[in-house]
Amino acid sequence: MASGKKKVSVIGAGNVGATVAFHVAQQGYADVVVLDLPDDLTLERPRKTGSMAQGKALDLNQVSPIVGYDGRVTGTSDYAHTANSDVVVITSGRPRTPGMSREDLLAVNADIVESVAKQAAAHSPEAVYIVVSNPLDAMCHVALKATGLPSARVIGQAGVLDSTRYRNYIAAAVGVSVEDVQAYVLGGHGDQMVPVRSLTTVGGIPVQKWVELGKLTGEQLQKIEDDTRQGGGILTGLIGTSAWYAPGVATAEMVEAVLLDRKRILACTVLLDGQYGVNGLYFGVPTLLGAGGAEAVYDLMKLAPLTEAELAGIKESALKVQGTVDSLKALGKL
């Protein structure tokens, strides 16, 4: 793969990983390696030759003449093929199955993320790592420990996804383009996430003004925020598994910000050092994302007049994330 392009490795060839690979390849600025198990132990398939990664890569390459991209996609189960990546995306993990406790899932996915992160870092020690595996906030801690890298280069994708869900709901309710809605969703990636209503604008106008104008009701806005918090669960209930298009493209947006050094301000899960009153905890906040990874973290508690409800929500979300991290520590995984 000596094309001269940037290189992105996606660990995990499931739906999210394949969507990341497709969207990155489409942009034309990087070659992509998709890595998964050689015998695809995570899925039941009638054949067991080759790997899901090889099949997904072949399929993605074959669509390139139609879509019009020259970035090559390689499927593999050998970490040597990921060497010298500029960005590594970790999507590996298992869904919760009947009879599996939350602690069981934490332990299983912690082992998976630890293994893949350690192997990837051995081949790409200068890369920026973007964690997508769930439970997201806790898995960032696992990846940080496994790679031994500076925390600025180990970040999580959650806030971009949660924010885009929030923006989509608002745009549909008000009847405007999604491009004209700006919003942040902060905190942990779960039911305690915090849609920041006070900073949400539609065409530069605070969303609360649109309520006053009668374009949507307070009840509608509250339901939008509730649906945003429960976004993953709603989709799981509808399709029987986790979503993949929005998470995959949200991750690809972060990849682009790093590869092209775009200095985007995006809601990313980063290790806080006193911001928001939180120390040593991965948490979703506005972050300057560029070639160095998380190049700056913005504390909205100091920069914007957050409401008391939003401040309380941030505190509650941090406590929830801390509880998950403490569970990992109790299991001996951190």
Secondary structure, 3 states (H helix, E strand, C coil): CCCCCEEEEEECCCHHHHHHHHHHHHHCCEEEEEECCCCCCCCCCCCCCCCHHHHHHHHHHHHHHHHCCCCCEEEECCHHHHCCCCEEEECCCCCCCCCCCHHHHHHHHHHHHHHHHHHHHHHCCCCEEEECCCCHHHHHHHHHHHHCCCHHHEEECCHHHHHHHHHHHHHHHHCCCHHHEECCEEECCCCCCEECHHHCEECCEEHHHHHHCCCCCHHHHHHHHHHHHCHHHHHHHHHCCCCCHHHHHHHHHHHHHHHCCCCEEEEEEEEEECHHHCEEEEEEEEEEEECCEEEEECCHHHHCCCCHHHHHHHHHHHHHHHHHHHHHHHCCCC
